[in-house]
Amino acid sequence: MVSGSLGVLVGDGVVYKYPKNLVRENLFNVDKAKQVVSTTRSFVIRICNKLIFDIAILPDEYSEFAGDCKSSRGLSDTIKFDRSLMAGCDNEPRPMEIFFLFVKLLHEISHAVIFQFGREFLRHERKTNVKFQTPKTHCLGAEAGSAMEKFLFGSAIDAPGIVQEDKYRINYLILSDGKQSGAINNFWIDQFVYDAINCSKLKTIESIQLPW
Ligand SMILES: [Zn+2]
């Protein structure tokens, strides 16, 4: 837990928030942090630029990442979305659907990042399950996608709904971690989606607003 005020730096479309007191005590190097953010961002952009996106019948998943273990360049790494989920979003998708696809896209990109990390930095590892799987660290919990959802939204996000004529209709979105799932306030989702096209507004979103 960090106490004290936060410093804020804005640059290159990124907002950096850092604990001022730790900078004074020489425990947090803002320039080094900016360097790490920049390197990480370039790494993720490079991966996104070569990913293939596809639609498939995924009976038990909304989406999945399929990496090519044998390729050294990853030109056939693919993110797939479930056909009925996409079909349910066909006519003027609601903010709820746009937000859910955004969350699942980030989820699968997290897997793609871990996969590419193994490809580049564990080159000599022969066991593919060691090389490409998410490390079982406390924060990643062996599931990079769910960990990303928890980091950003406080919980993994699920979308209860029903299939009608091969189209999956989402009823509402829930924060699915914990004993009792919480429904995400549709007003918050609307604001998040509409503000996403206005970067300066997006920066003001800090936490999810729960309906209680
Ligand atoms: Zn996952």
Boltz pocket constraint, residues with backbone or C-beta under 6 A from the ligand:
constraints:
  - pocket:
      binder: B
      contacts: [[A, 107], [A, 111], [A, 143], [A, 144], [A, 145], [A, 146]]
      max_distance: 6.0
